[in-house]
Structures are given as C-alpha cells and as structure tokens.
Amino acid sequence: MIAPRLIFAILILTLISAGLVGGARLVGRSDPLPPTYLESGACDQPCWQGLQPGSDYIDHFWYAVNQFSPYSGHTSDYGDGIATMFELSTFGAITLGDVIREFGSPDRVGCFGADHSSLFPGQPMVMAVQVYFANGLVVADVVREEMFPQLVPEMRVRTVRYYAPGEPAYPIGETTAWHGFASTRRHYLNCHP
C-alpha cells in the first residue's frame, strides 16, 4: 500500500509540473510574431500599405518602401506614373509560412524549377517556385536550398509582386491548384504530366 505522504507528494509534483507547462505555453504565445511588412492596409488585395497598383502612383510606392519597410522595391507603369506593378525584394528575410499567415491560402502554385540565387552562400542553384494569391494578382517568388521540388513553410521569399487588375495573372498551363504543404508528387505531377 502506498503511503499517504507519497501520494500527496506525487500530487503536488504533478500540479507544479502542470503549472510550469501551462506558464511556458502562455509565455510562448505572448511573444509577438515578427513583422512581415506585408500589411495590406485599408484595401483589398492586391494592396500593400494601403497602396494598390492600377490606382496609386509609383512615387507613393517609393515613399512607402522607404518609410515602412526594410525591403527594396521595383515598380512599372505605362508612362503615366500610375503603378501597374510593384515588387518588394525581401532578400529571404521572410518565409512562405509568413506570407501565408499574412495573405491566407494561396490560389495556385507554379512549376518548380532550378534557378540561380545568391541567397544561400556557397550554393548558386536553388529550387524555385511562384506561389499565387488574390487570383494571381499577388505573386511570391520562393526558393529552397535543397534541390528537391517540395513546398515547405520554411522556403525563403525573394520577392512579392503586386499586379494591377488586368495585368498578369497565373500563366496558363504552368500552374497547379494549391494542395497545401502536400507531398511533392501532388504539386509536381500536376505541372509535369
């Protein structure tokens, strides 16, 4: 028969352990997520920091890039100053998981392919893929160091492009539906029958 003191000691240790685990979980949840600098602002996608290609001037984009993000940018227009596209070069500072947390599930995924990159020192070739959001009007160019065509949340984001409505969307025949972080085969075979 177990002594009542032993039962009491086990009960106290169990309660203390449960309290420590619960406390650690609360502390872990209280750490804010790192900023992605992809906030849309007060407009629907495609939108970055309240700016929309097709509506806002390229000067507004340049001002916002310099004031509100650590990224560099690129933009295009048809000569009238209204941005038809703007691109944020993130240089791998954020991941595909960060982008999905910000934009929600992607619509489509492009075909995987080998590409050149200086993102990973000592490895000039990477596995690259484009991930499409907002009906193809927002495109994240993501890469992974391993030359294996698989989508993982840790893939590094090189750029995020925002297109004005009517500008490029997904290339026909070069994308597949988003299947989540499914097996490589699921995305790869739909692109390479």
C-alpha positions in Angstrom: 0.0 0.0 0.0 1.3 3.5 -0.9 1.8 5.8 2.0 -0.5 8.9 2.0 2.6 11.2 2.1 3.9 9.7 -1.1 0.5 10.2 -2.8 0.4 13.8 -1.6 4.0 14.4 -2.9 3.2 13.0 -6.3 0.0 15.1 -6.5 1.9 18.3 -5.6 4.7 17.5 -8.1 2.0 16.8 -10.8 0.3 20.2 -10.1 3.6 22.1 -10.1 4.6 20.4 -13.4 1.2 21.2 -15.0 1.5 24.8 -13.8 5.0 25.2 -15.3 4.0 23.7 -18.6 0.9 26.0 -18.7 3.0 29.0 -17.9 5.6 28.2 -20.5 2.8 27.9 -23.1 1.4 31.3 -22.2 4.8 32.9 -22.4 5.4 31.3 -25.8 2.1 32.7 -27.1 2.8 36.2 -25.7 5.8 36.7 -28.0 4.6 38.7 -30.9 5.2 37.3 -34.4 8.0 39.0 -36.3 6.7 41.6 -38.7 6.4 40.7 -42.4 6.0 44.3 -43.6 3.3 42.9 -46.0 0.3 44.5 -44.3 -2.3 45.5 -46.9 -3.8 48.5 -45.1 -7.3 49.6 -45.8 -7.8 48.0 -49.2 -8.4 44.6 -50.7 -5.6 42.6 -52.4 -3.7 43.4 -54.4 -2.8 46.0 -51.8 0.3 46.9 -49.8 0.4 49.6 -47.1 -2.9 51.0 -48.4 -1.5 51.3 -52.0 -2.9 49.5 -55.0 -1.3 49.0 -58.4 -3.6 50.5 -61.0 -4.7 53.2 -58.6 -1.7 54.7 -56.9 1.3 56.5 -58.2 4.8 54.9 -58.3 6.0 57.8 -56.2 3.7 56.8 -53.4 5.1 53.3 -53.6 8.7 54.5 -53.4 7.8 56.7 -50.4 6.1 53.8 -48.6 9.0 51.4 -49.3 11.5 53.9 -47.8 9.3 54.7 -44.8 7.5 51.5 -43.8 9.7 48.5 -44.8 13.3 47.2 -44.7 12.9 46.0 -48.3 13.8 47.5 -51.6 11.4 47.8 -54.4 10.8 47.9 -58.1 7.8 49.3 -60.0 6.5 49.7 -63.5 3.9 51.9 -65.2 2.8 52.8 -68.7 4.4 56.3 -68.6 1.6 57.9 -66.7 3.0 57.4 -63.2 0.3 55.0 -62.1 1.9 51.8 -61.0 0.9 48.7 -63.0 3.1 46.5 -60.8 5.2 46.9 -57.7 7.6 44.4 -56.3 9.1 44.1 -52.8 12.5 42.5 -52.8 12.7 40.7 -49.4 16.0 39.0 -49.9 14.9 35.9 -48.0 14.0 37.9 -44.8 10.6 36.2 -44.6 9.3 32.7 -45.4 6.4 31.2 -47.4 4.8 30.5 -44.0 5.0 34.2 -43.1 3.3 35.1 -46.4 0.5 32.6 -46.0 0.0 33.8 -42.4 -0.5 37.3 -43.9 -2.5 36.5 -47.1 -4.2 33.2 -46.3 -4.0 30.1 -48.5 -2.6 30.5 -52.0 -4.8 30.1 -55.1 -2.2 28.4 -57.3 1.4 27.2 -57.4 3.7 27.5 -60.3 6.0 24.7 -61.7 9.2 24.0 -59.7 12.5 24.7 -61.4 16.2 25.2 -60.8 17.2 28.8 -60.6 20.3 30.9 -59.8 20.4 32.7 -56.4 22.9 34.3 -54.1 20.6 33.7 -51.1 22.4 30.7 -49.8 26.2 31.2 -49.6 28.2 28.5 -51.4 25.1 27.2 -53.3 24.4 29.1 -56.5 21.5 26.9 -57.6 18.2 26.7 -55.7 14.7 25.1 -56.3 12.3 28.0 -57.1 8.6 28.2 -57.5 6.0 31.0 -57.7 3.0 31.0 -55.3 -0.1 32.9 -56.4 -2.6 34.8 -54.2 -5.5 37.1 -54.9 -6.5 35.4 -58.2 -2.9 35.7 -59.4 -2.5 39.4 -58.7 -0.1 38.8 -55.8 2.9 36.5 -56.5 5.5 35.3 -54.1 8.8 34.0 -55.6 10.1 31.5 -53.1 13.2 29.2 -53.1 14.7 26.4 -51.1 18.3 25.4 -50.7 17.7 21.7 -51.3 17.2 20.8 -55.0 14.1 18.9 -54.2 10.7 20.2 -55.6 8.8 20.3 -52.4 6.7 23.1 -50.8 7.6 23.8 -47.1 6.7 26.7 -44.9 10.4 27.5 -44.4 11.0 28.3 -48.1 12.7 31.8 -48.4 10.8 34.6 -50.2 12.9 36.5 -52.7 10.2 38.9 -53.9 6.5 39.6 -53.6 4.8 41.2 -56.7 1.5 43.1 -56.7 -0.2 43.5 -60.1 -3.0 45.9 -61.1 -6.2 44.2 -62.1 -5.9 43.2 -65.8 -2.2 42.7 -65.6 -0.5 39.2 -65.5 -2.2 36.5 -63.5 -1.2 32.8 -63.4 0.4 31.6 -66.6 -2.0 29.1 -68.3 -0.7 25.5 -68.2 2.2 26.5 -65.9 0.4 26.3 -62.5 -1.5 23.8 -60.4 -4.1 24.3 -57.6 -2.8 24.8 -54.1 -2.8 21.4 -52.3 -1.4 22.7 -49.0 2.0 21.5 -47.9 1.2 18.2 -49.5 3.7 15.7 -50.9 6.0 16.9 -53.6 4.4 14.5 -56.0 1.0 16.2 -55.7 2.2 19.6 -57.0 5.0 18.3 -59.2 3.0 15.8 -61.3 0.2 18.3 -62.0 2.8 20.5 -63.6 4.8 17.8 -65.3 2.5 15.1 -66.6 
